[in-house]
Amino acid sequence: MRIDAAATQPSYPPHNPEAPLSAASSRNPFDKPLSPEDQQQVSQLKRRDAEVRAHEAAHAGAAGGLGGSPNYSYQQGPDGRRYAIGGEVQVQLRRGNTPEETIRNAQTVRGAAMAPAQPSAQDRAVAAAAAAMEVEAREEIEKAKAEKAGVTDPLVLAKLETERRQTYGARGHEHVQTACGFCARAVSRYG
């Protein structure tokens, strides 16, 4: 999975790995039956092709409108067919027009990055970048709510943030109304 700032993605017709590159290469370059070693290699390439396609399909399906179609890198097998041995789905990790939209985008991208059964190191890095963007957006919301409640002093805001994290953890908490009980108590104590 790869983060992409561009919104466009080329669209390629699906490739059928079972179709030979040409009629003459359906077995091998010498038009002889495959050796046991070549048959084993073809079997491994078929397994890898299926794994890669399933992995990238999971990304593409979970990314929705923020992702593109899978792109594959291929290797030609001894039977003359092309097998997917790697791939990527480009996703757009972008800020929204509001912090809430940014949170939704970040959650979608994080979900897409972690969608495969075995996420790669790159997938985990994309998920971490999305999580960081979500945290920033949540902090923007908290800051706006504190300012709306009349708290603007940076030291008070820092105390509120520390107390909120100790009480609710790093992910924050939800506000039932304009100001939740925690924020109301904190404003009365520090504000």
ChimeraX attribute file (.defattr): number of C-alpha atoms within 10 A of each C-alpha:
attribute: neighborCount
match mode: 1-to-1
recipient: residues
	/A:1	28
	/A:2	17
	/A:3	22
	/A:4	17
	/A:5	11
	/A:6	11
	/A:7	13
	/A:8	11
	/A:9	15
	/A:10	8
	/A:11	10
	/A:12	9
	/A:13	5
	/A:14	9
	/A:15	11
	/A:16	10
	/A:17	16
	/A:18	13
	/A:19	12
	/A:20	16
	/A:21	14
	/A:22	9
	/A:23	9
	/A:24	12
	/A:25	16
	/A:26	18
	/A:27	17
	/A:28	17
	/A:29	11
	/A:30	9
	/A:31	11
	/A:32	11
	/A:33	12
	/A:34	15
	/A:35	11
	/A:36	9
	/A:37	10
	/A:38	15
	/A:39	15
	/A:40	12
	/A:41	15
	/A:42	20
	/A:43	13
	/A:44	14
	/A:45	22
	/A:46	19
	/A:47	14
	/A:48	16
	/A:49	22
	/A:50	14
	/A:51	16
	/A:52	21
	/A:53	18
	/A:54	14
	/A:55	23
	/A:56	23
	/A:57	20
	/A:58	20
	/A:59	29
	/A:60	24
	/A:61	14
	/A:62	19
	/A:63	25
	/A:64	13
	/A:65	13
	/A:66	20
	/A:67	26
	/A:68	22
	/A:69	20
	/A:70	23
	/A:71	20
	/A:72	18
	/A:73	12
	/A:74	16
	/A:75	15
	/A:76	16
	/A:77	19
	/A:78	20
	/A:79	22
	/A:80	22
	/A:81	22
	/A:82	22
	/A:83	25
	/A:84	22
	/A:85	19
	/A:86	17
	/A:87	18
	/A:88	22
	/A:89	24
	/A:90	23
	/A:91	28
	/A:92	20
	/A:93	25
	/A:94	20
	/A:95	17
	/A:96	14
	/A:97	8
	/A:98	12
	/A:99	18
	/A:100	16
	/A:101	15
	/A:102	22
	/A:103	22
	/A:104	16
	/A:105	23
	/A:106	29
	/A:107	19
	/A:108	21
	/A:109	30
	/A:110	25
	/A:111	17
	/A:112	28
	/A:113	30
	/A:114	19
	/A:115	20
	/A:116	18
	/A:117	9
	/A:118	9
	/A:119	17
	/A:120	14
	/A:121	10
	/A:122	13
	/A:123	21
	/A:124	15
	/A:125	17
	/A:126	23
	/A:127	24
	/A:128	16
	/A:129	16
	/A:130	25
	/A:131	18
	/A:132	13
	/A:133	21
	/A:134	24
	/A:135	18
	/A:136	15
	/A:137	22
	/A:138	19
	/A:139	16
	/A:140	15
	/A:141	15
	/A:142	21
	/A:143	17
	/A:144	14
	/A:145	17
	/A:146	22
	/A:147	13
	/A:148	12
	/A:149	15
	/A:150	11
	/A:151	19
	/A:152	14
	/A:153	13
	/A:154	9
	/A:155	11
	/A:156	17
	/A:157	20
	/A:158	11
	/A:159	14
	/A:160	22
	/A:161	17
	/A:162	14
	/A:163	14
	/A:164	19
	/A:165	14
	/A:166	11
	/A:167	12
	/A:168	13
	/A:169	11
	/A:170	12
	/A:171	13
	/A:172	16
	/A:173	15
	/A:174	10
	/A:175	13
	/A:176	8
	/A:177	7
	/A:178	11
	/A:179	16
	/A:180	14
	/A:181	12
	/A:182	15
	/A:183	18
	/A:184	14
	/A:185	12
	/A:186	19
	/A:187	18
	/A:188	8
	/A:189	10
	/A:190	13
	/A:191	15
